Amino acid sequence: MNETLWSRLRDDVRRHEGWSDPAVWPLLVHRLGRAACELPGPLRGVGSKLYGVTALAVQMATGSHLHRETALGAELRLVHGRNVLVHPAAVIGDRVTLMHDVTLGTGAADEGAPVLEDDVFVGAGAKILGPVRVGRGAHIAANSLVVTDIPAEAHVMGVPARPLPKRGAR
């Protein structure tokens, strides 16, 4: 494992206030899985098996799973970290915050997974499904269902999610 991996692990643990916070565990397992893919020859197989066992243990303990194939930006923050499920093809930008019970997955008939740009906040219980793009700085309210693209800086809520009016606007 290289210094970049260790620095990312250190940063993840600091951002989540220590190893004892279960919210950091899926993120650490994701990093382990990514590192295992880069190992040479037979070590890759051993690393992948270790990833598989730890991913299963963390999913059983927290209900959360970040596939190692998922593209994660810097400084992902999982708040409470329970029942967060992310599709392997999802893309998550920098400084994204996911609350508990969030799902980033595919829709019933749609192929493709969500893309969350930088600085996105996703509230508890929100579901973002299908090949949708959530723009930079957008806020998804708790328990919202996102099935269409969300523009940058938008605040959305509802089922399906719709933009909230700007403050002070009628």
N, C-alpha and C positions, 0 to 999 in steps of 0.2 A: 504494500500500500504506500502510495506516495504522500508527500507533504501536503498537497492540495486536498486529498481526501481527509487527512487528519485535521486540517484547518477547517474544512467544511463541517466535519463531525463536531469539532469544538464549538464552532459558531452555532450549530443547531442546538447543542445542549445549552449554551448560554442563553439563546433566544427563548428557549422553553423552560428556563429556570431550573435546570439540572436533570440528571439521569432518572430521577424518581418520578418525573412527570410523564405519565403514559402517552401524552400527546406527541412526545418526541420519538417514541419507539418505532412507529411506522416509517418515519423519515430516516432513522438510522438504518433500518433494515433495507430501505430503498437504496441508500448509499452503498451498503454492503453488496447488494445484488448488482449494482452498476460496476463496482470494483471487481467483482467475481468474473464478469464478462470480459474484463481486460487482462485477466491472468493468462499466462502461457499454458498450453497443452493440458496435461493431467491436473494441474492445479485449478484450472477453470472448472473441471468437473467437481472437484472437492468443494470449491467455493460456491458453486451453484447448489450443491446439496445442502451446504450450511445455510445459504440464503433461503432455500425452500423450507427447511425446518424452522428457522427463526421467523420467516414470514407467516407460517402457519401458527406458530406459538403466539405471535403478536396479534394476528387476526382473531384468534380464540380469546385472547385476554382483553382486547380493546374493541373488537368488531371492525377495525379499520384495516385497509389494505391499499398501499401504493405500489403498483407493479413496478418492477425495475425498468421496464420499457418506457414508462411514463417520462416525458421530458419535463424536468423541473427547473425553474429559474432559481436565482439566489434568494435566500431569506424567506422561504415558505414558512408560514406560521400556522400551526394547527392549534386552535383554541379548544380546550377540553379534549379534543382528539378521539372521541368515541364515535364509532360507526361512520367513519369517513371512507367512502369507497370511490376509487378513481380508476377509470378505464385505462388500459395500457397505452392506447393511442392518444390519450388526452395530452394537452400541452399547457403547462402552467408557467406564467411569466414570473418576473422578479417581484418580491415584496407582496405576494398574494397572501391573504388571510382566509382560512377556511374554518368555520365554526363546526360544532359537532353535528352528526346526522346529515352530512352533505354527501350528495352523490353526483359525480361527473361521469356520465355514461352515454350509451347509445340509445337512440329512440327506437320505438317498435319497428318502424319501417325504414328508418334512416340509417345509412351507413356513415360512419365517421363519428368522431368524438369531439367534445368541446375544446376550444382554445380560449384560455383566460390570459389576457394581456397583463402588463405590469400594473401593480398597485390596485388590484381588484379585491373587494371584500365580499365574501359570500356568507350570509346569515345562516343560523341554525336551521336545519331541516330543509334547506333549499335543494332543489334538484335541477341540474343543468344537463339536458339530454339532446343528443344528436350533434350534427356538425355545425354547431353555433359558435360564434365569436363574441366574447364579452370584451368590450373595449377598455382601454386603459383608464384606470381610476373609477370604474363603475362600481356601484354598490347594489348587491342583490339582497333584498329583505328576507327575513326568516320565513320559511315555509313557502317560498315562491317556486314556481315551475317555469323554467326558462327553456323555450323551444324555438326561439327566433333570436337573431343577432341583437345584441345590446350595444348602443353607441357609447363612445368614450364619455366618461364623467356622468353618465346617466344613473339615476337612482330608480330602481324598479321594484315592484312588488305585485303579488297576486298569482292567480292560477287561471290562465297563463299570465306570466309577468308582463306588466305594462309600466311605462315610465310615469313617475310621479311628477306633478306640476312643480315648477320652480317655486321656491319660497317667495311670497309676496305677489306671485302672479295669480290672476283670477281666471 
